[in-house]
Amino acid sequence: MFPSKRNFHLNFPAVSFISVHHRYSNAEKERQRERRMNAPTKKKIQKKCKIRGYNIKPEALDEILSFVIRFELTEQDEAIELVLEQLEHESIKSTVIDVEPVQRVVNLLLEADAKEEETFEAFASSSSAIAVIDVFDVPRYKYDAIRRNFYRCPESLPLKGDAAAKSALYRDRFLLLSQRLSRDQNFSKPAFESERSQFRSREISPIQSLVGQKGRKWVMGVISQLEDGHFYLEDLTASVKISLSDAKITTGFFLENTIVVAEGEMVSAEGIFQIYSCGFPPLEDRDKSLQVLAGHDFFGGGTFTREEAIRQEEMEKRAVNDMFVILSDIFVDQEEAMGKLEIVLDAFESEEVVPSLFVFMGDFCSEPYTQASGSFSILRLQFGRLGKIIAARSRLKENSRFLFIPGPGDIGPSTVLPRCRLPKCLTEELQKYIPDAIFSSNPCRVKFYTQEIVFFRQDQLYSMSRSSLVPPSVTETTDPFQHYVATITHQSHLCPLPLTKQPIIWNYDHGLDLYPTPHTIVLGERSPQKAFKYTGTTCFNTGSFSRDSTFVVYRPCSQEVELSSL
């Protein structure tokens, strides 16, 4: 029997209200639960944006969150970094992130995600495990001392900088080492006065504050020669005349323009800062530096997501047979040198596993090239002969890669650093035989899976030794090469010599940076072969192949260095 009309109107609305209210309550509870679960992720996104110097609008935050929660919890940090890194390539005109650029980036990432596996497989092939990076293509970053973070500079920079570019060169070097020193516990300000009294504080004082102060102070500055024969210590606040006569120094060459940390006191009568102990800013663990950089690509060649980095590390560990053969000074104009090169190539041609990479560093002429010599056409043919010699070894041609880096005496616009690659008009004949030959800058950077390797061909060991303001310390070592390595690693720069001794392109000084410290530094010097592991970084000198018949075999998997010779 159907219910009466009255009963129908009394009962139906009540049942419907309870049902709808029940469904609404469940949905609301689900939304609240999701908000609670996503709250930590939202805070994490906001924090990472703040580290990079951005504020983010709520709509943009929700857009990033919707992309990030697609990933597992262990991968969400990497997903956030990926979005923020891609946002840097967008033309964001303010420090506030709006929703439109975020939507563009998320859409691009979702499209790329469908092809991720295919792209990764292509990248993981043996030919693409090695990435060669020209330093003129390396992005430039500056440190903002107010926000305490790095930011990326415009992509294109003129080769000829103005006067401001020269002063920026020194300021950028100083700020780079200053921010590194600020994280060193030995030079941080004590948290409590009791600690200050118990241990002598090494807190860095601005040079400007030394005026009228008594007692010993720690300062950080650039050694400058503002007057002939008189040296000063200079930071961003002021400069002060210094005396190094009684200074105890650490390992390294203390040159004009190097950045030092010094302890001393003002001699009131003379206005001189008497230095008692002096050293370079302490190094920082590479992993710690990478954490601070917030995903910035200082080395060049791109960055890996966490998942990609793990896979790359696994493949790197399995690449036990990969090896690099590195030679410096290959004089193509000398029959003897070409004969020795053929012996080396024949030996590796007969190996069961041929080298992954041959690195040929200049000079490629026995005498420095000058336009007055009029030997360009001959040199061009000699490069063609070098290509023919390589092509005659079929296994090497098919399975190895060949990288050419110019030396200080090779053809080029000038002796300024960094040096551009060898001109195409010179290497065309060689490329007819070796079409895949790579010609890069000096210095040059190579990425082998996750490992970062820097190649630098320059004769500056003896120049640095002669230019040292005080005799090097013999407390830890008497080896000039170890002093050389300590200098460039602590300065985070390949060439800390004064610009009067070695000119540098002001706008591309960052191409000589060693920050974060790379895994391996390969130096091409006409000094005896040496290998030295310094604070976790493998450093070695190849020696001169044409003069001394020396070369190096390097196994990147184990960072093993084999000093070799004929």
LUMZARO-820421 format. One record per residue (C-alpha): residue number from 1; residue in one letter; x, y, z. Coordinates in steps of 0.1 Angstrom, whole numbers. Example, Ala and Ser with C-alpha at 12.3 -4.5 7.8 and 13.67 -1.06 7.14 Angstrom:
// LUMZARO-820421
<1, 'A', <123, -45, 78>>
<2, 'S', <137, -11, 71>>
***
This chain:
// LUMZARO-820421
<1, 'M', <0, 0, 0>>
<2, 'F', <14, 34, -10>>
<3, 'P', <19, 59, 18>>
<4, 'S', <-6, 87, 21>>
<5, 'K', <3, 120, 5>>
<6, 'R', <8, 135, 39>>
<7, 'N', <31, 108, 51>>
<8, 'F', <51, 111, 18>>
<9, 'H', <57, 148, 24>>
<10, 'L', <66, 142, 60>>
<11, 'N', <90, 113, 55>>
<12, 'F', <108, 119, 21>>
<13, 'P', <124, 152, 29>>
<14, 'A', <137, 139, 62>>
<15, 'V', <153, 109, 46>>
<16, 'S', <168, 129, 17>>
<17, 'F', <183, 155, 41>>
<18, 'I', <200, 128, 63>>
<19, 'S', <214, 111, 32>>
<20, 'V', <227, 143, 16>>
<21, 'H', <241, 156, 49>>
<22, 'H', <258, 122, 54>>
<23, 'R', <274, 124, 19>>
<24, 'Y', <284, 161, 25>>
<25, 'S', <300, 153, 58>>
<26, 'N', <320, 125, 43>>
<27, 'A', <332, 147, 15>>
<28, 'E', <341, 175, 38>>
<29, 'K', <360, 151, 61>>
<30, 'E', <379, 138, 31>>
<31, 'R', <388, 174, 20>>
<32, 'Q', <399, 182, 55>>
<33, 'R', <420, 151, 57>>
<34, 'E', <437, 160, 23>>
<35, 'R', <444, 195, 35>>
<36, 'R', <460, 182, 67>>
<37, 'M', <481, 157, 47>>
<38, 'N', <491, 184, 22>>
<39, 'A', <499, 211, 47>>
<40, 'P', <535, 200, 53>>
<41, 'T', <541, 199, 15>>
<42, 'K', <526, 234, 11>>
<43, 'K', <549, 247, 38>>
<44, 'K', <579, 230, 21>>
<45, 'I', <570, 247, -12>>
<46, 'Q', <567, 281, 4>>
<47, 'K', <601, 276, 22>>
<48, 'K', <619, 266, -10>>
<49, 'C', <604, 296, -28>>
<50, 'K', <616, 319, 0>>
<51, 'I', <651, 304, -2>>
<52, 'R', <652, 314, -39>>
<53, 'G', <640, 349, -30>>
<54, 'Y', <603, 345, -42>>
<55, 'N', <569, 350, -27>>
<56, 'I', <541, 328, -41>>
<57, 'K', <505, 336, -46>>
<58, 'P', <479, 311, -32>>
<59, 'E', <467, 301, -67>>
<60, 'A', <502, 294, -79>>
<61, 'L', <509, 275, -47>>
<62, 'D', <479, 252, -53>>
<63, 'E', <490, 246, -89>>
<64, 'I', <525, 235, -78>>
<65, 'L', <509, 214, -50>>
<66, 'S', <486, 196, -75>>
<67, 'F', <517, 186, -96>>
<68, 'V', <538, 176, -66>>
<69, 'I', <512, 153, -50>>
<70, 'R', <513, 131, -81>>
<71, 'F', <546, 118, -68>>
<72, 'E', <555, 95, -40>>
<73, 'L', <565, 112, -7>>
<74, 'T', <601, 103, -12>>
<75, 'E', <601, 121, -46>>
<76, 'Q', <581, 152, -37>>
<77, 'D', <612, 173, -27>>
<78, 'E', <627, 167, -61>>
<79, 'A', <595, 175, -78>>
<80, 'I', <593, 209, -61>>
<81, 'E', <629, 216, -70>>
<82, 'L', <622, 207, -106>>
<83, 'V', <592, 231, -109>>
<84, 'L', <612, 260, -93>>
<85, 'E', <642, 253, -115>>
<86, 'Q', <620, 255, -146>>
<87, 'L', <603, 286, -133>>
<88, 'E', <637, 304, -134>>
<89, 'H', <637, 301, -172>>
<90, 'E', <604, 319, -173>>
<91, 'S', <604, 357, -177>>
<92, 'I', <593, 365, -142>>
<93, 'K', <596, 402, -138>>
<94, 'S', <591, 404, -100>>
<95, 'T', <597, 384, -69>>
<96, 'V', <561, 373, -68>>
<97, 'I', <552, 341, -85>>
<98, 'D', <518, 342, -103>>
<99, 'V', <497, 312, -114>>
<100, 'E', <502, 317, -152>>
<101, 'P', <539, 309, -154>>
<102, 'V', <534, 279, -130>>
<103, 'Q', <507, 265, -153>>
<104, 'R', <530, 268, -183>>
<105, 'V', <558, 250, -165>>
<106, 'V', <535, 222, -151>>
<107, 'N', <520, 216, -185>>
<108, 'L', <555, 213, -201>>
<109, 'L', <566, 189, -173>>
<110, 'L', <536, 167, -177>>
<111, 'E', <542, 165, -215>>
<112, 'A', <578, 156, -208>>
<113, 'D', <569, 130, -183>>
<114, 'A', <553, 108, -209>>
<115, 'K', <587, 107, -227>>
<116, 'E', <608, 104, -196>>
<117, 'E', <618, 67, -199>>
<118, 'E', <626, 70, -236>>
<119, 'T', <647, 101, -230>>
<120, 'F', <665, 84, -200>>
<121, 'E', <674, 54, -221>>
<122, 'A', <689, 76, -248>>
<123, 'F', <708, 95, -222>>
<124, 'A', <721, 64, -205>>
<125, 'S', <738, 51, -237>>
<126, 'S', <776, 50, -236>>
<127, 'S', <780, 78, -261>>
<128, 'S', <759, 102, -240>>
<129, 'A', <774, 93, -206>>
<130, 'I', <800, 119, -213>>
<131, 'A', <789, 155, -216>>
<132, 'V', <814, 182, -227>>
<133, 'I', <807, 217, -215>>
<134, 'D', <823, 248, -230>>
<135, 'V', <828, 274, -203>>
<136, 'F', <814, 301, -224>>
<137, 'D', <781, 282, -221>>
<138, 'V', <782, 279, -183>>
<139, 'P', <755, 299, -166>>
<140, 'R', <766, 328, -144>>
<141, 'Y', <754, 332, -109>>
<142, 'K', <759, 360, -84>>
<143, 'Y', <755, 360, -47>>
<144, 'D', <730, 384, -31>>
<145, 'A', <745, 393, 3>>
<146, 'I', <712, 407, 16>>
<147, 'R', <689, 378, 7>>
<148, 'R', <718, 354, 12>>
<149, 'N', <712, 334, -19>>
<150, 'F', <724, 330, -55>>
<151, 'Y', <706, 342, -85>>
<152, 'R', <711, 336, -122>>
<153, 'C', <724, 364, -144>>
<154, 'P', <712, 371, -180>>
<155, 'E', <722, 345, -205>>
<156, 'S', <742, 366, -230>>
<157, 'L', <772, 385, -219>>
<158, 'P', <795, 407, -241>>
<159, 'L', <831, 396, -243>>
<160, 'K', <842, 432, -238>>
<161, 'G', <831, 443, -204>>
<162, 'D', <830, 479, -190>>
<163, 'A', <849, 492, -160>>
<164, 'A', <821, 480, -137>>
<165, 'A', <826, 444, -149>>
<166, 'K', <862, 445, -136>>
<167, 'S', <853, 456, -101>>
<168, 'A', <824, 430, -102>>
<169, 'L', <850, 403, -109>>
<170, 'Y', <867, 409, -76>>
<171, 'R', <835, 415, -57>>
<172, 'D', <820, 382, -69>>
<173, 'R', <851, 363, -60>>
<174, 'F', <850, 378, -25>>
<175, 'L', <813, 372, -19>>
<176, 'L', <816, 336, -31>>
<177, 'L', <843, 328, -5>>
<178, 'S', <826, 349, 21>>
<179, 'Q', <793, 330, 20>>
<180, 'R', <813, 298, 22>>
<181, 'L', <832, 310, 52>>
<182, 'S', <800, 321, 70>>
<183, 'R', <790, 284, 74>>
<184, 'D', <823, 274, 89>>
<185, 'Q', <819, 268, 126>>
<186, 'N', <854, 279, 134>>
<187, 'F', <846, 314, 122>>
<188, 'S', <810, 318, 133>>
<189, 'K', <799, 341, 161>>
<190, 'P', <795, 322, 195>>
<191, 'A', <759, 318, 205>>
<192, 'F', <766, 326, 242>>
<193, 'E', <790, 349, 260>>
<194, 'S', <803, 319, 280>>
<195, 'E', <815, 303, 248>>
<196, 'R', <833, 335, 239>>
<197, 'S', <851, 336, 272>>
<198, 'Q', <860, 299, 271>>
<199, 'F', <873, 298, 235>>
<200, 'R', <890, 327, 217>>
<201, 'S', <865, 339, 191>>
<202, 'R', <874, 338, 154>>
<203, 'E', <845, 359, 144>>
<204, 'I', <854, 379, 112>>
<205, 'S', <855, 416, 117>>
<206, 'P', <850, 441, 89>>
<207, 'I', <882, 460, 80>>
<208, 'Q', <864, 493, 86>>
<209, 'S', <859, 484, 122>>
<210, 'L', <896, 480, 129>>
<211, 'V', <901, 518, 133>>
<212, 'G', <906, 526, 170>>
<213, 'Q', <903, 489, 180>>
<214, 'K', <929, 472, 203>>
<215, 'G', <937, 436, 205>>
<216, 'R', <938, 408, 180>>
<217, 'K', <911, 406, 153>>
<218, 'W', <903, 382, 125>>
<219, 'V', <896, 397, 91>>
<220, 'M', <890, 385, 56>>
<221, 'G', <901, 404, 25>>
<222, 'V', <918, 405, -8>>
<223, 'I', <956, 412, -9>>
<224, 'S', <960, 443, -31>>
<225, 'Q', <989, 465, -41>>
<226, 'L', <973, 499, -39>>
<227, 'E', <1007, 516, -39>>
<228, 'D', <1039, 504, -54>>
<229, 'G', <1057, 481, -30>>
<230, 'H', <1030, 484, -3>>
<231, 'F', <1003, 458, 2>>
<232, 'Y', <968, 462, 16>>
<233, 'L', <940, 440, 28>>
<234, 'E', <908, 450, 12>>
<235, 'D', <871, 439, 18>>
<236, 'L', <838, 455, 8>>
<237, 'T', <840, 481, 36>>
<238, 'A', <876, 495, 36>>
<239, 'S', <913, 487, 31>>
<240, 'V', <942, 486, 55>>
<241, 'K', <980, 485, 50>>
<242, 'I', <994, 451, 61>>
<243, 'S', <1027, 436, 72>>
<244, 'L', <1034, 400, 65>>
<245, 'S', <1069, 400, 80>>
<246, 'D', <1059, 380, 112>>
<247, 'A', <1031, 360, 97>>
<248, 'K', <1027, 323, 100>>
<249, 'I', <1011, 310, 69>>
<250, 'T', <994, 278, 58>>
<251, 'T', <1000, 257, 26>>
<252, 'G', <997, 276, -7>>
<253, 'F', <1010, 305, -27>>
<254, 'F', <1000, 338, -12>>
<255, 'L', <997, 361, -42>>
<256, 'E', <984, 396, -49>>
<257, 'N', <946, 393, -55>>
<258, 'T', <943, 361, -34>>
<259, 'I', <916, 362, -7>>
<260, 'V', <929, 354, 28>>
<261, 'V', <917, 350, 64>>
<262, 'A', <941, 367, 88>>
<263, 'E', <946, 373, 125>>
<264, 'G', <964, 404, 136>>
<265, 'E', <962, 437, 153>>
<266, 'M', <965, 474, 144>>
<267, 'V', <999, 490, 151>>
<268, 'S', <985, 524, 162>>
<269, 'A', <1016, 544, 156>>
<270, 'E', <1019, 534, 120>>
<271, 'G', <983, 525, 111>>
<272, 'I', <994, 491, 98>>
<273, 'F', <976, 458, 105>>
<274, 'Q', <1003, 434, 117>>
<275, 'I', <994, 399, 106>>
<276, 'Y', <1004, 370, 129>>
<277, 'S', <987, 341, 111>>
<278, 'C', <973, 340, 76>>
<279, 'G', <956, 313, 56>>
<280, 'F', <931, 307, 28>>
<281, 'P', <893, 305, 36>>
<282, 'P', <887, 269, 46>>
<283, 'L', <871, 245, 21>>
<284, 'E', <836, 232, 24>>
<285, 'D', <824, 197, 18>>
<286, 'R', <810, 194, -17>>
<287, 'D', <776, 180, -6>>
<288, 'K', <772, 209, 19>>
<289, 'S', <778, 234, -9>>
<290, 'L', <752, 217, -32>>
<291, 'Q', <726, 219, -5>>
<292, 'V', <730, 256, -3>>
<293, 'L', <728, 261, -40>>
<294, 'A', <691, 251, -41>>
<295, 'G', <694, 232, -74>>
<296, 'H', <714, 259, -93>>
<297, 'D', <736, 245, -122>>
<298, 'F', <770, 260, -114>>
<299, 'F', <789, 234, -134>>
<300, 'G', <768, 235, -165>>
<301, 'G', <753, 207, -185>>
<302, 'G', <720, 206, -165>>
<303, 'T', <710, 191, -132>>
<304, 'F', <695, 157, -123>>
<305, 'T', <664, 149, -104>>
<306, 'R', <670, 127, -74>>
<307, 'E', <657, 96, -92>>
<308, 'E', <680, 104, -122>>
<309, 'A', <710, 110, -99>>
<310, 'I', <705, 76, -82>>
<311, 'R', <703, 58, -116>>
<312, 'Q', <734, 78, -129>>
<313, 'E', <754, 68, -98>>
<314, 'E', <745, 32, -103>>
<315, 'M', <756, 32, -139>>
<316, 'E', <787, 51, -129>>
<317, 'K', <796, 23, -105>>
<318, 'R', <792, -3, -133>>
<319, 'A', <813, 16, -157>>
<320, 'V', <845, 0, -144>>
<321, 'N', <860, -4, -179>>
<322, 'D', <856, 33, -189>>
<323, 'M', <889, 52, -191>>
<324, 'F', <901, 86, -203>>
<325, 'V', <935, 90, -220>>
<326, 'I', <948, 125, -215>>
<327, 'L', <978, 141, -234>>
<328, 'S', <991, 176, -233>>
<329, 'D', <1014, 193, -259>>
<330, 'I', <1007, 173, -291>>
<331, 'F', <1030, 190, -316>>
<332, 'V', <1014, 183, -350>>
<333, 'D', <1044, 200, -367>>
<334, 'Q', <1069, 175, -353>>
<335, 'E', <1075, 141, -368>>
<336, 'E', <1088, 127, -335>>
<337, 'A', <1057, 138, -316>>
<338, 'M', <1034, 123, -343>>
<339, 'G', <1054, 90, -342>>
<340, 'K', <1050, 88, -304>>
<341, 'L', <1013, 95, -307>>
<342, 'E', <1009, 66, -332>>
<343, 'I', <1026, 43, -307>>
<344, 'V', <1001, 53, -280>>
<345, 'L', <971, 49, -303>>
<346, 'D', <983, 15, -315>>
<347, 'A', <986, 3, -279>>
<348, 'F', <950, 13, -271>>
<349, 'E', <937, 0, -304>>
<350, 'S', <948, -35, -294>>
<351, 'E', <932, -33, -259>>
<352, 'E', <902, -55, -253>>
<353, 'V', <882, -24, -242>>
<354, 'V', <892, 8, -259>>
<355, 'P', <892, 42, -240>>
<356, 'S', <859, 61, -238>>
<357, 'L', <876, 94, -243>>
<358, 'F', <909, 108, -256>>
<359, 'V', <916, 143, -244>>
<360, 'F', <942, 162, -266>>
<361, 'M', <953, 194, -249>>
<362, 'G', <975, 220, -266>>
<363, 'D', <999, 234, -275>>
<364, 'F', <995, 219, -309>>
<365, 'C', <1026, 237, -323>>
<366, 'S', <1061, 235, -311>>
<367, 'E', <1064, 273, -313>>
<368, 'P', <1036, 297, -303>>
<369, 'Y', <1015, 306, -333>>
<370, 'T', <1016, 341, -346>>
<371, 'Q', <1000, 357, -377>>
<372, 'A', <1034, 369, -388>>
<373, 'S', <1047, 333, -391>>
<374, 'G', <1023, 328, -421>>
<375, 'S', <1020, 291, -414>>
<376, 'F', <982, 288, -411>>
<377, 'S', <977, 267, -443>>
<378, 'I', <1005, 243, -433>>
<379, 'L', <991, 240, -398>>
<380, 'R', <956, 233, -412>>
<381, 'L', <971, 204, -433>>
<382, 'Q', <990, 191, -402>>
<383, 'F', <957, 189, -383>>
<384, 'G', <943, 169, -413>>
<385, 'R', <972, 145, -409>>
<386, 'L', <964, 141, -372>>
<387, 'G', <928, 132, -382>>
<388, 'K', <941, 107, -407>>
<389, 'I', <963, 90, -380>>
<390, 'I', <933, 86, -357>>
<391, 'A', <910, 74, -384>>
<392, 'A', <935, 46, -393>>
<393, 'R', <926, 30, -360>>
<394, 'S', <891, 18, -368>>
<395, 'R', <882, 6, -333>>
<396, 'L', <892, 39, -317>>
<397, 'K', <874, 59, -344>>
<398, 'E', <842, 39, -339>>
<399, 'N', <841, 35, -301>>
<400, 'S', <861, 64, -286>>
<401, 'R', <855, 101, -285>>
<402, 'F', <881, 128, -291>>
<403, 'L', <882, 161, -273>>
<404, 'F', <906, 189, -283>>
<405, 'I', <914, 218, -259>>
<406, 'P', <936, 247, -270>>
<407, 'G', <968, 256, -251>>
<408, 'P', <983, 290, -243>>
<409, 'G', <1004, 291, -275>>
<410, 'D', <977, 280, -299>>
<411, 'I', <960, 301, -325>>
<412, 'G', <934, 324, -310>>
<413, 'P', <923, 360, -306>>
<414, 'S', <947, 366, -276>>
<415, 'T', <963, 349, -246>>
<416, 'V', <934, 360, -223>>
<417, 'L', <915, 334, -203>>
<418, 'P', <891, 316, -208>>
<419, 'R', <903, 307, -243>>
<420, 'C', <878, 299, -270>>
<421, 'R', <879, 266, -290>>
<422, 'L', <902, 261, -319>>
<423, 'P', <887, 279, -350>>
<424, 'K', <867, 258, -374>>
<425, 'C', <887, 269, -404>>
<426, 'L', <918, 253, -388>>
<427, 'T', <901, 220, -379>>
<428, 'E', <880, 213, -410>>
<429, 'E', <906, 189, -425>>
<430, 'L', <907, 169, -392>>
<431, 'Q', <869, 167, -391>>
<432, 'K', <868, 151, -426>>
<433, 'Y', <884, 121, -409>>
<434, 'I', <868, 124, -374>>
<435, 'P', <834, 140, -379>>
<436, 'D', <825, 136, -343>>
<437, 'A', <856, 153, -329>>
<438, 'I', <848, 178, -301>>
<439, 'F', <865, 211, -299>>
<440, 'S', <860, 230, -267>>
<441, 'S', <873, 260, -246>>
<442, 'N', <902, 262, -222>>
<443, 'P', <893, 255, -194>>
<444, 'C', <868, 228, -203>>
<445, 'R', <843, 209, -182>>
<446, 'V', <833, 172, -186>>
<447, 'K', <805, 155, -168>>
<448, 'F', <808, 117, -167>>
<449, 'Y', <774, 105, -153>>
<450, 'T', <774, 124, -120>>
<451, 'Q', <811, 130, -118>>
<452, 'E', <824, 166, -126>>
<453, 'I', <858, 169, -142>>
<454, 'V', <876, 202, -150>>
<455, 'F', <904, 203, -177>>
<456, 'F', <928, 233, -177>>
<457, 'R', <958, 237, -199>>
<458, 'Q', <980, 265, -187>>
<459, 'D', <1016, 269, -176>>
<460, 'Q', <1013, 288, -143>>
<461, 'L', <1029, 267, -116>>
<462, 'Y', <1062, 285, -119>>
<463, 'S', <1046, 318, -124>>
<464, 'M', <1026, 314, -91>>
<465, 'S', <1057, 303, -73>>
<466, 'R', <1077, 333, -85>>
<467, 'S', <1048, 357, -77>>
<468, 'S', <1043, 345, -41>>
<469, 'L', <1046, 375, -16>>
<470, 'V', <1062, 352, 11>>
<471, 'P', <1080, 319, 8>>
<472, 'P', <1056, 290, 9>>
<473, 'S', <1052, 272, 42>>
<474, 'V', <1072, 240, 45>>
<475, 'T', <1053, 227, 76>>
<476, 'E', <1030, 204, 57>>
<477, 'T', <1048, 200, 23>>
<478, 'T', <1077, 212, 2>>
<479, 'D', <1061, 201, -31>>
<480, 'P', <1053, 231, -53>>
<481, 'F', <1025, 212, -70>>
<482, 'Q', <1007, 206, -37>>
<483, 'H', <1010, 243, -29>>
<484, 'Y', <995, 250, -63>>
<485, 'V', <966, 226, -58>>
<486, 'A', <959, 241, -23>>
<487, 'T', <958, 276, -38>>
<488, 'I', <934, 270, -66>>
<489, 'T', <910, 248, -45>>
<490, 'H', <908, 271, -15>>
<491, 'Q', <904, 302, -38>>
<492, 'S', <878, 282, -58>>
<493, 'H', <894, 296, -89>>
<494, 'L', <917, 281, -115>>
<495, 'C', <938, 313, -120>>
<496, 'P', <942, 335, -89>>
<497, 'L', <972, 353, -105>>
<498, 'P', <970, 392, -108>>
<499, 'L', <953, 404, -140>>
<500, 'T', <986, 421, -149>>
<501, 'K', <1002, 387, -151>>
<502, 'Q', <973, 367, -166>>
<503, 'P', <945, 387, -183>>
<504, 'I', <910, 373, -178>>
<505, 'I', <878, 382, -197>>
<506, 'W', <860, 401, -170>>
<507, 'N', <825, 389, -179>>
<508, 'Y', <835, 353, -181>>
<509, 'D', <856, 350, -150>>
<510, 'H', <830, 326, -136>>
<511, 'G', <842, 301, -163>>
<512, 'L', <873, 296, -141>>
<513, 'D', <854, 290, -109>>
<514, 'L', <859, 258, -89>>
<515, 'Y', <827, 260, -69>>
<516, 'P', <814, 236, -57>>
<517, 'T', <847, 218, -57>>
<518, 'P', <846, 193, -87>>
<519, 'H', <855, 157, -82>>
<520, 'T', <886, 159, -104>>
<521, 'I', <909, 187, -116>>
<522, 'V', <931, 178, -146>>
<523, 'L', <960, 203, -151>>
<524, 'G', <982, 204, -182>>
<525, 'E', <1015, 219, -171>>
<526, 'R', <1050, 216, -186>>
<527, 'S', <1062, 206, -152>>
<528, 'P', <1068, 170, -140>>
<529, 'Q', <1039, 146, -138>>
<530, 'K', <1022, 146, -104>>
<531, 'A', <990, 132, -88>>
<532, 'F', <976, 145, -55>>
<533, 'K', <943, 139, -37>>
<534, 'Y', <935, 170, -17>>
<535, 'T', <905, 171, 7>>
<536, 'G', <886, 146, -15>>
<537, 'T', <894, 161, -49>>
<538, 'T', <916, 142, -73>>
<539, 'C', <942, 165, -89>>
<540, 'F', <969, 156, -114>>
<541, 'N', <992, 171, -139>>
<542, 'T', <997, 153, -173>>
<543, 'G', <1032, 166, -181>>
<544, 'S', <1042, 174, -216>>
<545, 'F', <1037, 145, -241>>
<546, 'S', <1059, 159, -270>>
<547, 'R', <1087, 170, -247>>
<548, 'D', <1087, 143, -220>>
<549, 'S', <1066, 115, -236>>
<550, 'T', <1042, 115, -206>>
<551, 'F', <1005, 111, -205>>
<552, 'V', <978, 100, -180>>
<553, 'V', <952, 72, -180>>
<554, 'Y', <923, 81, -158>>
<555, 'R', <895, 57, -146>>
<556, 'P', <866, 79, -135>>
<557, 'C', <847, 50, -119>>
<558, 'S', <873, 46, -92>>
<559, 'Q', <891, 80, -97>>
<560, 'E', <923, 60, -103>>
<561, 'V', <951, 79, -119>>
<562, 'E', <978, 61, -139>>
<563, 'L', <1009, 83, -146>>
<564, 'S', <1022, 69, -179>>
<565, 'S', <1051, 75, -202>>
<566, 'L', <1067, 59, -233>>
***
